[in-house]
Amino acid sequence: MTRVLVRDLRAARLCLQGARGWFARHGLDWQAFLREGVDAEVLAATGDALALRAIAEAERRMAREREQEQSHG
């Protein structure tokens, strides 16, 4: 399961202030997102292209983390 984190929004070059309003419009908890991220499926369900950009960044981050674990493990 992919979790989208704040750093994924930044990597996707999305404005955090705009993202906060976007979360509110979609009934998503911004504070919970800041603390623990959000499941990619939740963002994907909105069908929003910007959400898909953030998900793509999260998937790239997770792939890099897996590669690092494998090279150090």
N, C-alpha and C positions, 0 to 999 in steps of 0.2 A: 504494500500500500504506500502510495506516495503522499507525503505531507508537504504542503507548500508553506514556507517560512517567510518571514519579513525579508530576509536576505535574498530570497528568490524574486520578490517584487523589485527590489533594488537592482538585481542583476538584469531583470527584464526592462529596466529603466522606466519603471512606473512610479508616478508621483504618490507618495504615501498619503498626503492630504486628500488627493482625489480618490485613492483607494479606500480611505476611511468612509467617505460619503457613499462610495459604491457598495461597500459592505452593508451600510445602513439601508440603502435602497433595496438590497436583496435579503434583508432580514438576517444578516450574519453578524455574529458578535465580534467586533473589532478587538476588544480587550482580550478575549480568549485567543483570537488569532495571534496577537502580539506575544502572548505567553507560550502558546503551544503549537501554533500553526493551524492549518485546516486541511482536511482530506482533499486531495485533488478532485475526487469524484464530486464533492460538494460544489467546487468552483466550476467544474466541467458542466454540471447540470444547468448552469446559468446560460450556457451557449455563447458567452461573451468572448470575443477574440482576445481581449486583454487578459482575461482569466486563463485562456489557453496558452498565452505567452508565458505567464507566471508558472504554469504547470510544466511547460517545456524546460524552463530554467531549473525547476525543482528536480526534474528527471535527469538533467545534465549533472546537477550537483550530486545527486545520489550515485550516478554512474562513476563520477570522479572519486567519491568516498569509497565505493566498492573496490575500485582499482587500487587505491592507496592501501586499503586493508589487505588485499591480496599480495601486494608487493612487500608489505611489512610483516605478513603473517607467515 
